[in-house]
Amino acid sequence: MPVHPNRLMLLVGSLSLVWGGWSEPARAQSPPPVWQGEYAGSLIDASGRSQWTGLQVVAQGAGEYLGLELAGGLPGNRWNMRDRHEAVGRAEGTPTLVLASAAHKYEVDGWQVRVTDLQGKPVGTLNRYLRSSQTLGAPPPAKAIVLFSGGPTSELKNARITPEGLLQVGCETTRSYRDFCLHVEFRTPLMPAARGQARGNSGVYLQGRYEVQILDSFGLVSQNNDCGSLYKQRPPLLNMSFPPETWQTYEIDFRAARFDPQGTKTEPARLTVWHNGIKIHKNVELTGKTGAGAAEGPEPRPIKFQDHGDKVLYRNLWIVEK
């Protein structure tokens, strides 16, 4: 499965431009209705040096927001995967959200973030970005089986389609699969007041046995039950979750467990996963079934798209058998 770098999109008024270097964005005529999202730009650090910095603003419900300042940039786009500082704030019915951390004050208008130190001295401006997976909308290869593309659902059992032509949770493939590469596009709902496993939960159950978790984990330090995790076995190498209501992708390269003629497992199942174009698991072993998965065995089984009671949606699903 080829790896595609995830691309950074700069929101300039109503235009989205592929990020290729720094340019000064034009200001929008009016702010967007929400502050949640991703921002990036240069800030002056304590030593007086300019450092590229990312900021994720996460809605927490009841007007409360969490900010995550990330040294070097956004996850998958230059963040050093180490330095992360939290800020908190509350919307008070004004067009600007104010967040405060131990070092900075952030004034968020939805398009830009003006950052000052605690004495009010400006240290830089961050601009809003929309990121899109390089594999979003990827067409199926010639040998692929199209599970769902907005039309027929003959490859799926219990498929339910929204009026917009999107696939709802709670279905499974009509065929059984052994080794494969699977392309998945999914969208989690906006549930700012929810927490943990109640926040946009679904999952892709490989062979009905092994779950690659789907959850709104935007801005979290990933645990083994967050988005991209191999449920309760292994967290992702990096939390590549985009904000809820954003289309995201998985590419899953799966090799089933092997069994001898007596039914004894001789090799564990293995998989590699890309989330939004970034590799988050590299040829890792699964120690056994995950969560509520079916028992391991030599026989191939269907792939399930879990119904956990939340309005997660899917589109553009295809699979290549190996």
SULGIUR-V699585 format. One record per residue. N is the residue number from 1. RES is the residue in three letters. PHI is phi in radians with two decimals (* if undefined). BURIAL is 1 if it has 9 or more other ideal C-beta (glycine too) atoms within 8 Angstrom, else 0. Layout:
BEGIN
n->{N;N}
res->{RES;RES}
phi->{PHI;PHI}
burial->{BURIAL;BURIAL}
END
This chain:
BEGIN
n->{1;2;3;4;5;6;7;8;9;10;11;12;13;14;15;16;17;18;19;20;21;22;23;24;25;26;27;28;29;30;31;32;33;34;35;36;37;38;39;40;41;42;43;44;45;46;47;48;49;50;51;52;53;54;55;56;57;58;59;60;61;62;63;64;65;66;67;68;69;70;71;72;73;74;75;76;77;78;79;80;81;82;83;84;85;86;87;88;89;90;91;92;93;94;95;96;97;98;99;100;101;102;103;104;105;106;107;108;109;110;111;112;113;114;115;116;117;118;119;120;121;122;123;124;125;126;127;128;129;130;131;132;133;134;135;136;137;138;139;140;141;142;143;144;145;146;147;148;149;150;151;152;153;154;155;156;157;158;159;160;161;162;163;164;165;166;167;168;169;170;171;172;173;174;175;176;177;178;179;180;181;182;183;184;185;186;187;188;189;190;191;192;193;194;195;196;197;198;199;200;201;202;203;204;205;206;207;208;209;210;211;212;213;214;215;216;217;218;219;220;221;222;223;224;225;226;227;228;229;230;231;232;233;234;235;236;237;238;239;240;241;242;243;244;245;246;247;248;249;250;251;252;253;254;255;256;257;258;259;260;261;262;263;264;265;266;267;268;269;270;271;272;273;274;275;276;277;278;279;280;281;282;283;284;285;286;287;288;289;290;291;292;293;294;295;296;297;298;299;300;301;302;303;304;305;306;307;308;309;310;311;312;313;314;315;316;317;318;319;320;321;322}
res->{MET;PRO;VAL;HIS;PRO;ASN;ARG;LEU;MET;LEU;LEU;VAL;GLY;SER;LEU;SER;LEU;VAL;TRP;GLY;GLY;TRP;SER;GLU;PRO;ALA;ARG;ALA;GLN;SER;PRO;PRO;PRO;VAL;TRP;GLN;GLY;GLU;TYR;ALA;GLY;SER;LEU;ILE;ASP;ALA;SER;GLY;ARG;SER;GLN;TRP;THR;GLY;LEU;GLN;VAL;VAL;ALA;GLN;GLY;ALA;GLY;GLU;TYR;LEU;GLY;LEU;GLU;LEU;ALA;GLY;GLY;LEU;PRO;GLY;ASN;ARG;TRP;ASN;MET;ARG;ASP;ARG;HIS;GLU;ALA;VAL;GLY;ARG;ALA;GLU;GLY;THR;PRO;THR;LEU;VAL;LEU;ALA;SER;ALA;ALA;HIS;LYS;TYR;GLU;VAL;ASP;GLY;TRP;GLN;VAL;ARG;VAL;THR;ASP;LEU;GLN;GLY;LYS;PRO;VAL;GLY;THR;LEU;ASN;ARG;TYR;LEU;ARG;SER;SER;GLN;THR;LEU;GLY;ALA;PRO;PRO;PRO;ALA;LYS;ALA;ILE;VAL;LEU;PHE;SER;GLY;GLY;PRO;THR;SER;GLU;LEU;LYS;ASN;ALA;ARG;ILE;THR;PRO;GLU;GLY;LEU;LEU;GLN;VAL;GLY;CYS;GLU;THR;THR;ARG;SER;TYR;ARG;ASP;PHE;CYS;LEU;HIS;VAL;GLU;PHE;ARG;THR;PRO;LEU;MET;PRO;ALA;ALA;ARG;GLY;GLN;ALA;ARG;GLY;ASN;SER;GLY;VAL;TYR;LEU;GLN;GLY;ARG;TYR;GLU;VAL;GLN;ILE;LEU;ASP;SER;PHE;GLY;LEU;VAL;SER;GLN;ASN;ASN;ASP;CYS;GLY;SER;LEU;TYR;LYS;GLN;ARG;PRO;PRO;LEU;LEU;ASN;MET;SER;PHE;PRO;PRO;GLU;THR;TRP;GLN;THR;TYR;GLU;ILE;ASP;PHE;ARG;ALA;ALA;ARG;PHE;ASP;PRO;GLN;GLY;THR;LYS;THR;GLU;PRO;ALA;ARG;LEU;THR;VAL;TRP;HIS;ASN;GLY;ILE;LYS;ILE;HIS;LYS;ASN;VAL;GLU;LEU;THR;GLY;LYS;THR;GLY;ALA;GLY;ALA;ALA;GLU;GLY;PRO;GLU;PRO;ARG;PRO;ILE;LYS;PHE;GLN;ASP;HIS;GLY;ASP;LYS;VAL;LEU;TYR;ARG;ASN;LEU;TRP;ILE;VAL;GLU;LYS}
phi->{*;-1.20;-1.68;-1.99;-1.12;-1.39;-1.87;-1.81;-1.96;-1.78;-1.55;-2.15;1.05;-1.84;-1.87;-1.97;-1.99;-1.19;-1.30;-2.34;2.88;-1.37;-2.59;-1.36;-1.33;-1.28;-1.33;-1.30;-1.27;-2.60;-1.29;-1.22;-1.33;-2.30;-1.72;-1.03;2.68;-2.07;-2.39;-2.71;2.97;-1.68;-2.11;-1.50;-1.51;-1.07;-1.54;1.56;-1.60;-1.49;-2.31;-1.11;-2.43;-1.87;-2.46;-1.89;-1.92;-2.05;-1.24;-1.99;1.56;0.97;1.38;-1.66;-2.38;-2.03;-1.99;-2.12;-1.51;-2.11;-1.18;1.72;2.50;-1.57;-0.96;1.42;-2.35;1.52;-1.01;-1.37;1.08;-2.38;-1.53;-2.60;-2.22;-1.62;-2.35;-2.29;-2.96;-2.45;-1.36;-2.06;1.37;-1.89;-1.29;-2.16;-1.69;-1.95;-1.99;-2.37;-2.07;-1.21;-2.17;-2.35;-2.03;-2.10;-1.88;-1.85;-1.83;1.76;-1.85;-2.40;-2.20;-1.60;-2.00;-2.23;-1.41;-1.24;-1.62;1.58;-1.42;-1.10;-2.13;2.61;-2.27;-1.92;-1.89;-1.26;-2.22;-1.96;-1.84;-2.37;-1.10;-1.09;-1.69;-1.11;1.35;-1.04;-1.29;-1.20;-1.11;-1.03;-1.60;-1.32;-1.75;-1.42;-1.40;-2.82;-2.38;1.71;-2.02;-1.05;-2.13;-1.14;-1.52;-2.22;-1.82;1.14;-1.25;-2.21;-1.99;-1.33;-1.01;-1.48;1.46;-1.87;-1.55;-1.58;-1.22;1.67;-2.03;-2.60;-1.27;-1.33;-1.66;-1.78;-2.32;-1.88;-1.86;-2.89;-2.01;-2.14;-1.87;-2.30;-2.09;-2.45;-2.44;-1.58;-1.39;-1.45;-2.35;-1.09;-1.45;-1.38;-2.37;1.02;-1.28;-1.64;-1.89;1.24;-1.63;-2.72;3.14;-1.76;-1.65;-1.28;0.97;1.13;-2.01;-2.17;-1.72;-1.65;-1.19;-2.08;-2.85;-1.36;-1.99;-0.99;1.49;-1.55;-1.47;-1.17;-1.85;-1.43;-2.25;-1.65;-1.02;1.55;-1.32;-1.58;-0.83;1.10;-2.01;-2.69;-1.33;-1.22;-1.10;-2.63;-1.40;-1.76;-1.17;-1.55;-1.04;-1.02;1.24;-1.85;-1.22;-2.23;-2.28;-2.12;-2.04;-2.15;-1.81;-2.09;-2.14;-1.18;-1.09;-1.91;-2.32;-1.46;-1.03;-1.48;1.55;-1.55;-1.21;-1.88;-2.50;-1.33;-1.14;-2.36;-2.73;-2.13;-2.28;-1.90;-2.02;0.92;1.51;-1.96;-1.24;-1.99;-2.46;-2.12;0.85;-1.59;-1.55;-1.75;-1.28;3.00;-1.09;-1.91;0.82;-1.59;-1.15;-1.19;-1.08;-1.16;-3.03;-1.34;-1.40;-1.17;-2.49;-1.20;-1.77;-1.97;-1.99;-1.12;-1.71;-1.92;1.59;-1.90;-1.57;-1.33;-2.13;-2.25;-2.77;0.81;-1.87;-2.58;-2.47;-2.08;-1.32;-2.06}
burial->{0;0;0;1;0;1;1;1;1;1;1;1;0;0;0;0;0;0;1;0;0;0;0;0;0;0;0;1;0;0;0;0;0;0;1;1;1;1;1;1;1;0;1;1;0;0;0;0;0;0;1;1;1;1;1;1;1;1;1;1;0;0;0;1;1;1;1;1;1;1;1;1;1;1;1;1;1;0;1;0;0;0;0;1;1;1;1;1;1;0;1;0;0;0;0;0;1;1;1;1;1;0;0;1;1;1;1;1;1;1;1;1;1;1;1;1;1;0;0;0;0;0;1;1;0;1;1;1;1;1;1;1;1;1;1;1;0;0;0;1;0;0;0;1;1;1;1;1;1;0;0;0;1;0;1;1;0;0;1;0;0;1;0;0;0;1;1;1;1;0;1;1;1;0;0;1;1;0;0;1;1;1;1;1;1;1;1;1;1;0;1;0;0;1;0;0;0;0;1;1;1;1;1;1;1;1;1;1;1;1;1;1;1;1;1;1;1;1;1;1;0;1;0;1;1;1;1;1;1;1;1;0;1;0;1;1;0;1;1;1;1;1;1;1;0;0;1;1;1;1;1;1;1;1;0;1;1;0;1;0;0;0;0;0;0;0;0;0;1;1;1;1;1;1;1;1;1;1;1;1;1;0;0;1;0;1;0;0;1;1;0;0;1;1;0;1;0;0;0;0;1;1;1;1;1;1;0;1;0;1;0;1;1;1;1;1;1;1;1;1;1;0}
END
